[in-house]
């Protein structure tokens, strides 16, 4: 299987383990609106390696994590029902990894490798 141009990894910092079963969507900003490209669900290791095509053009993209579904499945309340991370894919030859560190009342993200 070919790895997609954009991948992610979600970690539940409250439980100290990967967040499996998180629905994730990918969109591209074009012509003044967000266009859906792909969707996936994190695996048992909290990873999404097949989120869209293996190559994407430069542009602005957004990854959205359905955290309400995840926290509902774990019985945890949450303040953030979803987390959206917009970013610029500037170099078409580089891989873009967008991790999410998650808890019911906080989150952080960074550009991973």
Rosetta blueprint (number, residue, H / E / L):
1 X L
2 X L
3 X L
4 X L
5 X L
6 X E
7 X E
8 X E
9 X E
10 X E
11 X E
12 X E
13 X L
14 X L
15 X L
16 X L
17 X E
18 X E
19 X L
20 X L
21 X L
22 X L
23 X E
24 X E
25 X E
26 X E
27 X E
28 X E
29 X E
30 X E
31 X L
32 X L
33 X E
34 X E
35 X E
36 X E
37 X E
38 X E
39 X E
40 X E
41 X E
42 X L
43 X L
44 X L
45 X L
46 X L
47 X E
48 X E
49 X L
50 X L
51 X L
52 X L
53 X L
54 X L
55 X L
56 X L
57 X L
58 X L
59 X E
60 X E
61 X E
62 X E
63 X E
64 X E
65 X E
66 X L
67 X H
68 X H
69 X H
70 X H
71 X H
72 X H
73 X H
74 X H
75 X L
76 X L
77 X L
78 X L
79 X L
80 X L
81 X L
82 X L
83 X E
84 X E
85 X E
86 X E
87 X E
88 X E
89 X E
90 X L
91 X L
92 X L
93 X L
94 X L
95 X L
96 X E
97 X E
98 X E
99 X E
100 X E
101 X E
102 X E
103 X E
104 X L
105 X L
106 X E
107 X E
108 X E
109 X E
110 X E
111 X E
112 X E
113 X L
